[in-house]
Amino acid sequence: MSMKKDKILVIGACGQIGVELTLALRKMYGDTNVIASDLREEHDLLKGSGPYVSLDVMNKEMLHVLVIRHNITQIYLLAAILSATGEKNPLLAWHINMQSLLNVLDIAKEEGIDKVYWPSSIAVFGPDSPKETTPQHTIIEPTTIYGISKFAGERWCEYYNHRYGVDVRSLRYPGLISYKSAPGGGTTDYAIEIFHEALEEKKYTCFLSEGTYLPMMYMPDAIRATIELMEADKSKISVRSSYNLGAMSFSPKEIAAEIKKHIPEFTISYEPDYRQQIADGWPQSIDDELARADWGWKPEYCLEKMTTDMLKNLAK
């Protein structure tokens, strides 16, 4: 593939999505053309793979200087405080999740940035949204500060697109599962923890009840969806808030049964905590027909295929 002349800034590159997305973008655009940034120390998997900058996205001036100095043409904003963590400090979560987005959107408008990516989440849906095959356009009344900030962010994205022509694109991620990077304080983190505990302890205590169905996605699918959306022709993007995105749905009981096929002695117990209430307000499955129709989205991994791949890679 010929290298493209874009200069990409990934903000929050050391997070759960950021690490793998940065590496994938570097393969596509060339190592030196993708600048990774985060408040944290550089992630081990990123070291030596391309440029890294320490950045506080809340410092708009610093961000603006960085964008100009490096002739940035695309920004991926992944920095956020997630659902479970956000409930512990709602005002901080609101401030960081909103102001970081507004800083990026405003700089994108001023500097004529080609494309901006910002992730939303199934957390935008609330208890009054349809639970099964939740449609793109439906009742959206989130009850967590994370969901509220994501819903507000979707409105800002659409506003900046319609009012100023900023080409900002977004996906409503389901729960994301990865073996490369640690979970980031979300309500679906159990689906990563369970694999580690199955291999190390042969048992796991789940913080959600056994029948809690949630939409999930394996990280390779999430990375591919993100890149496919960003590579799609502008004329194909009909949703300027955030696209529904689906892959699979399962409960803790089902993922445990799948793991037992590989580790027969594995056992699971259930001690639901405050995260159960968050999960109960979310969809059980997602209707993503617009993503499929507009830019050809199609997931590759089901529960069985993902479980095999997760255990194989974690056991290395």
Summary of the structure (lengths in Angstrom):
residues: 316
radius of gyration: 18.9
end to end distance: 30.4
largest distance: 58.3
contacts: 1087
relative contact order: 0.14
helix: 44%
strand: 16%
